């Protein structure tokens, strides 16, 4: 039975993990872009005279959108690699620790995997950013780690449950084809 579970290729799982990672990066980027445009536009609106506001607000929105788009593309490329790796790790852990593909166990394994990967990422970011990656700078910590970690955590648990269904369907497909032969 374990042999039939391996028929779901790591390439397929990695592609789906990368796709989810890219989608979450762009979703988070849109939220950041909207927040930044609203916050900066409110400041500009409060300090600029009436006749000069429109062109400055327009330029502000364009420059923020462009900056976020470029940064999002770079982060999406990096995140696609980590999403693919996380998906393959999660698949292998599910196959090893949950051979019967029990849903509750899948959620627990997904939770532990997400927590371990986020802990590793936190250590990496802390090594790069030092003191800026602490609760002393809560806005920086929230922007660079806490909010994306929440999205990653959710995606990992939801993705793990979806992966469990894919693995179950792979077993059924293999069993159905072997019964026809």
C-alpha positions as CSV (number, residue, x, y, z in Angstrom):
1,X,0.0,0.0,0.0
2,X,2.9,2.4,0.7
3,X,4.1,1.8,-2.8
4,X,0.9,3.2,-4.3
5,X,1.2,6.4,-2.2
6,X,4.6,7.2,-3.8
7,X,2.9,7.4,-7.3
8,X,2.1,11.1,-6.5
9,X,5.3,12.6,-7.8
10,X,7.5,15.0,-5.8
11,X,7.6,17.2,-8.9
12,X,3.8,17.6,-8.8
13,X,3.8,18.3,-5.1
14,X,6.7,20.8,-5.5
15,X,4.9,22.6,-8.3
16,X,1.8,23.0,-6.2
17,X,3.8,24.2,-3.2
18,X,5.5,26.8,-5.3
19,X,2.2,27.9,-6.7
20,X,0.7,28.3,-3.3
21,X,3.8,30.2,-2.1
22,X,3.6,32.6,-5.1
23,X,-0.1,33.2,-4.6
24,X,0.3,34.0,-0.9
25,X,3.2,36.4,-1.6
26,X,1.1,38.3,-4.1
27,X,-1.9,38.3,-1.8
28,X,0.2,39.7,1.0
29,X,1.7,42.2,-1.3
30,X,-1.6,43.5,-2.4
31,X,-2.6,44.0,1.2
32,X,0.7,45.8,1.9
33,X,0.3,48.0,-1.2
34,X,-3.3,49.0,-0.3
35,X,-2.2,49.8,3.3
36,X,0.8,51.8,2.3
37,X,-1.1,53.8,-0.4
38,X,-3.9,54.7,2.1
39,X,-1.5,55.6,4.9
40,X,0.8,57.7,2.7
41,X,-2.1,59.3,0.8
42,X,-3.7,60.4,4.1
43,X,-0.5,62.1,5.2
44,X,-0.1,63.8,1.8
45,X,-3.7,64.9,1.8
46,X,-3.4,66.5,5.2
47,X,-0.3,68.5,4.4
48,X,-0.6,69.5,0.8
49,X,-2.6,72.5,-0.5
50,X,-5.8,71.8,-2.4
51,X,-4.6,72.4,-5.9
52,X,-1.4,70.3,-5.7
53,X,-2.8,67.2,-4.1
54,X,-4.1,65.2,-7.1
55,X,-0.9,64.9,-9.0
56,X,1.1,64.1,-5.9
57,X,-1.4,61.5,-4.8
58,X,-1.4,59.9,-8.2
59,X,2.4,59.9,-8.3
60,X,2.5,58.4,-4.8
61,X,0.1,55.6,-5.7
62,X,2.1,54.7,-8.9
63,X,5.4,54.7,-7.1
64,X,4.2,52.6,-4.2
65,X,2.5,50.1,-6.6
66,X,5.6,49.9,-8.8
67,X,7.9,49.3,-5.8
68,X,5.6,46.7,-4.3
69,X,5.3,44.9,-7.6
70,X,9.0,44.7,-8.2
71,X,9.7,43.6,-4.6
72,X,6.8,41.0,-4.8
73,X,8.2,39.5,-8.0
74,X,11.6,39.0,-6.3
75,X,10.0,37.6,-3.1
76,X,7.8,35.3,-5.2
77,X,10.8,33.8,-6.9
78,X,12.5,33.1,-3.5
79,X,9.2,32.0,-1.9
80,X,8.5,29.6,-4.8
81,X,11.6,27.6,-3.9
82,X,10.8,27.5,-0.2
83,X,7.2,26.6,-1.0
84,X,8.3,23.7,-3.2
85,X,10.7,22.5,-0.6
86,X,8.1,22.8,2.2
87,X,5.5,20.9,0.2
88,X,7.9,18.0,-0.5
89,X,9.0,17.9,3.1
90,X,5.3,17.9,4.2
91,X,4.5,15.1,1.7
92,X,7.4,12.9,3.0
93,X,6.5,13.5,6.6
94,X,2.8,12.7,5.9
95,X,3.8,9.4,4.2
96,X,6.2,8.5,7.0
97,X,4.3,9.5,10.1
98,X,0.7,9.1,8.8
99,X,0.6,6.0,6.5
100,X,-3.1,5.6,6.9
101,X,-3.7,9.3,6.0
102,X,-5.8,10.1,9.1
103,X,-7.1,13.7,8.8
104,X,-6.4,14.8,12.4
105,X,-2.9,13.4,12.3
106,X,-2.4,15.3,9.0
107,X,-3.3,18.6,10.6
108,X,-1.0,17.9,13.5
109,X,1.9,17.0,11.2
110,X,1.2,20.1,9.1
111,X,1.1,22.2,12.3
112,X,4.5,20.8,13.5
113,X,6.1,21.2,10.1
114,X,4.9,24.8,9.7
115,X,6.2,25.6,13.2
116,X,9.6,24.0,12.6
117,X,10.0,25.7,9.2
118,X,9.0,29.1,10.6
119,X,11.4,28.7,13.5
120,X,14.2,28.0,11.0
121,X,13.1,31.0,9.0
122,X,13.1,33.2,12.1
123,X,16.6,32.1,13.0
124,X,17.7,32.9,9.5
125,X,16.1,36.3,9.5
126,X,17.4,37.0,13.0
127,X,20.9,36.2,11.8
128,X,20.5,38.6,8.9
129,X,18.7,41.4,10.7
130,X,20.0,41.0,14.3
131,X,18.1,43.3,16.7
132,X,15.6,44.5,14.1
133,X,14.0,41.1,14.2
134,X,12.8,41.3,17.8
135,X,9.8,42.5,19.6
136,X,11.6,45.8,20.4
137,X,10.7,46.8,16.8
138,X,7.2,45.4,16.6
139,X,6.2,47.0,13.3
140,X,9.3,45.6,11.6
141,X,8.8,42.2,13.2
142,X,5.2,42.2,12.3
143,X,5.7,43.2,8.7
144,X,8.7,40.9,7.9
145,X,7.8,37.9,10.0
146,X,4.5,37.8,12.0
147,X,2.0,38.5,9.2
148,X,3.7,36.4,6.6
149,X,4.2,33.7,9.2
150,X,0.5,33.7,9.9
151,X,-0.2,33.3,6.2
152,X,2.4,30.6,5.8
153,X,1.0,28.8,8.8
154,X,-2.5,28.8,7.4
155,X,-1.3,27.8,4.0
156,X,0.7,24.9,5.4
157,X,-2.2,23.5,7.4
158,X,-4.7,23.9,4.6
159,X,-2.2,22.7,2.1
160,X,-1.4,19.6,4.3
161,X,-5.1,18.7,4.4
162,X,-5.4,19.2,0.6
163,X,-2.2,17.1,0.2
164,X,-3.8,14.4,2.3
165,X,-6.7,14.3,-0.1
166,X,-4.4,14.2,-3.1
167,X,-2.5,11.3,-1.6
168,X,-5.7,9.5,-0.8
169,X,-6.9,10.0,-4.4
170,X,-3.6,8.7,-5.6
171,X,-4.1,5.5,-3.6
172,X,-7.7,5.1,-4.9
173,X,-6.5,5.7,-8.5
174,X,-3.8,3.1,-8.2
175,X,-6.1,0.6,-6.5
176,X,-8.9,1.1,-9.1
177,X,-6.5,0.6,-12.0
178,X,-5.0,-2.6,-10.4
179,X,-8.5,-4.0,-10.0
180,X,-9.3,-3.5,-13.7
181,X,-6.2,-5.4,-14.8
